[in-house]
Amino acid sequence: MLSDIEIAQSSKIKPIKEVAASIGIGEEYIELYGNYKAKIKLEILETLKDKPNGKLIDVTAITPTPLGEGKTVTTIGLSQALNKIGKKTITCIRQPSLGPVFGIKGGAAGGGYSQVLPMEDFNLHLTGDIHAVGLAHNLLAAFLDTHLMKGNELNIDPFSITWNRVVDVSDRVLRQIIVGLGGAANGLPRETGFDITVASEVMAILALTTDIKDLRRRLGRIVFGSTYDGKPVTAEDLKVAGAMTVLLKDAIKPNLLQTLEHGACFVHAGPFANIAHGNSSIISDQMAVKLGEYVITESGFGADMGAEKFMDIKCRYSGLTPNAAVIVCTVRALKMHGGAFEFIPGQPVDKAAMERQNVDAVIKGCANLEKMIENMKMFGISVVVAINNFDADTKEEIEAIRERARAAGAEDAIVSKVWLKGGEGGIELAEAVIKAAEKPSNFKFLYPLEWPIKKKIETIATKIYGADGVDYLPLAEKKIDLYTRQGFGNLPICMAKTHLSLSHDPNLKNRPTGYKVPIRDVRASVGAGFLYPLLGEMRTMPGLPKVPAGTKVDIDDDGKIVGLF
């Protein structure tokens, strides 16, 4: 079997103009970035406004292993399968961060015969959107520190500042830093830090905005700190929001690429689901539902994370609601949750235990899958389970998953072989998704916005994570009181927690019970439109593993990229 990048580089790729034409996008709405990728002008939305919406399907997952369980592979493969059986289908996915690309997971364009092309561009700079986000974010940081240095007319309390700088690589040594050293000419010394760019509020704004005017308003509403008397200070107050908007004037346009089988794929925005809300842009979804019969969009990590935020944050601001959810699982991950083996940082995984048949461990681990099905059904939508297939999977293990998934309320549980066979390997899954999407939806949010901040946090913790309750650390208590007084209490909640457990603790696998969630801090993304509590030791800047995936990436003698997954 060829590597992912070898498959991608040996595949035929169509001019992006032809891909655009296949879904009804005329050349007047295309801005080309070479022959194989383009941005789509927002003006097309006006021409599409009277068209009926296609079916919107959200792809999510169980709690994954650190290797990932093939959610993007399934998203792309399902789209290819739907197109193969005659359903005009568009994929909407996020642009990957360079953090995981060069970190533990490697490339994020799917894999095998279910990928996005051009794979190298997708995984690296694409059209520069993440860089534009980083520049806009850091421009605000530079304005802020200059303002403090030049007299602080806004009376900003330096100890209230929550606005770090950003860079889109995993670099743990930047988590906490001191700026302004070296004398008065270099600014006022203060403690700050770096977040990864895709966790920036600017990226969340890009993903949740609906047009350029809304983008400008949201950037202006960014709150980065308070005055000495407790009043919020915004990007508008610093007079930087206009310049930030200018830096994002092209980034707001969705990127159009293609799948390995030449289906249309919108790639736009890239927020982490364990830190930010973890979904591709509202604008790309709004275009796609008008252009396609089916839209397959992906939420980051598990149904306790990106999918919950898709429902409670993205759907509130977009006005769109899903017709069904697909939960991706693997035999290996369920074995892990069932105790057959474990991932220990810095140590190789026990491959023999991971691949050896262990039906009992799979059944025990299915408690995690059952909770994810329960989570999606809380929102009133149908659920299909996709069992992403590996060679070591046995019939007995797969049948155990199917029985438990159906008993938990899933419409069906289907083996997906899209990594190996592309769209052909996902036809049974596609047919199950069509059937589920035809069922009446009773979509509802988990909580009303008018609830107090604590009640919303506790509802997510108890209902979605299965916790017994919540413990608030003193800083979190202080911030909740501050944001309530400042008038931000009616915003939705975007929990920042580990993706490796239903709980706040990555060591608690399967479906943990008998624990409380510690809320360490709460931050406000007022421009994006949510509050985000930090659970446990959750970091907003990841670190690299001992042997980063980037050690394998290189350029060969012919100038081709190698080793990118």
Secondary structure as GFF3:
##gff-version 3
##sequence-region A 1 565
A	DSSP	alpha_helix	4	10	.	.	.	ID=ss1
A	DSSP	alpha_helix	16	22	.	.	.	ID=ss2
A	DSSP	three_ten_helix	27	29	.	.	.	ID=ss3
A	DSSP	beta_strand	30	32	.	.	.	ID=ss4
A	DSSP	beta_strand	38	40	.	.	.	ID=ss5
A	DSSP	alpha_helix	44	48	.	.	.	ID=ss6
A	DSSP	beta_strand	55	61	.	.	.	ID=ss7
A	DSSP	alpha_helix	71	84	.	.	.	ID=ss8
A	DSSP	beta_strand	89	93	.	.	.	ID=ss9
A	DSSP	alpha_helix	98	101	.	.	.	ID=ss10
A	DSSP	beta_strand	110	111	.	.	.	ID=ss11
A	DSSP	beta_strand	114	117	.	.	.	ID=ss12
A	DSSP	alpha_helix	119	123	.	.	.	ID=ss13
A	DSSP	alpha_helix	129	149	.	.	.	ID=ss14
A	DSSP	three_ten_helix	158	160	.	.	.	ID=ss15
A	DSSP	beta_strand	165	167	.	.	.	ID=ss16
A	DSSP	three_ten_helix	172	174	.	.	.	ID=ss17
A	DSSP	beta_strand	177	179	.	.	.	ID=ss18
A	DSSP	three_ten_helix	184	186	.	.	.	ID=ss19
A	DSSP	beta_strand	190	192	.	.	.	ID=ss20
A	DSSP	beta_strand	194	196	.	.	.	ID=ss21
A	DSSP	three_ten_helix	197	199	.	.	.	ID=ss22
A	DSSP	alpha_helix	201	208	.	.	.	ID=ss23
A	DSSP	alpha_helix	212	221	.	.	.	ID=ss24
A	DSSP	beta_strand	223	226	.	.	.	ID=ss25
A	DSSP	beta_strand	232	234	.	.	.	ID=ss26
A	DSSP	alpha_helix	241	247	.	.	.	ID=ss27
A	DSSP	beta_strand	255	259	.	.	.	ID=ss28
A	DSSP	beta_strand	264	267	.	.	.	ID=ss29
A	DSSP	alpha_helix	282	291	.	.	.	ID=ss30
A	DSSP	beta_strand	294	298	.	.	.	ID=ss31
A	DSSP	alpha_helix	306	309	.	.	.	ID=ss32
A	DSSP	pi_helix	310	314	.	.	.	ID=ss33
A	DSSP	alpha_helix	315	318	.	.	.	ID=ss34
A	DSSP	beta_strand	324	329	.	.	.	ID=ss35
A	DSSP	alpha_helix	331	337	.	.	.	ID=ss36
A	DSSP	alpha_helix	351	355	.	.	.	ID=ss37
A	DSSP	alpha_helix	359	377	.	.	.	ID=ss38
A	DSSP	beta_strand	382	388	.	.	.	ID=ss39
A	DSSP	alpha_helix	395	407	.	.	.	ID=ss40
A	DSSP	beta_strand	412	416	.	.	.	ID=ss41
A	DSSP	alpha_helix	418	421	.	.	.	ID=ss42
A	DSSP	three_ten_helix	422	426	.	.	.	ID=ss43
A	DSSP	alpha_helix	427	437	.	.	.	ID=ss44
A	DSSP	alpha_helix	453	459	.	.	.	ID=ss45
A	DSSP	pi_helix	460	464	.	.	.	ID=ss46
A	DSSP	beta_strand	469	472	.	.	.	ID=ss47
A	DSSP	alpha_helix	474	485	.	.	.	ID=ss48
A	DSSP	beta_strand	516	525	.	.	.	ID=ss49
A	DSSP	beta_strand	530	535	.	.	.	ID=ss50
A	DSSP	three_ten_helix	549	552	.	.	.	ID=ss51
A	DSSP	beta_strand	554	555	.	.	.	ID=ss52
A	DSSP	beta_strand	561	562	.	.	.	ID=ss53
###
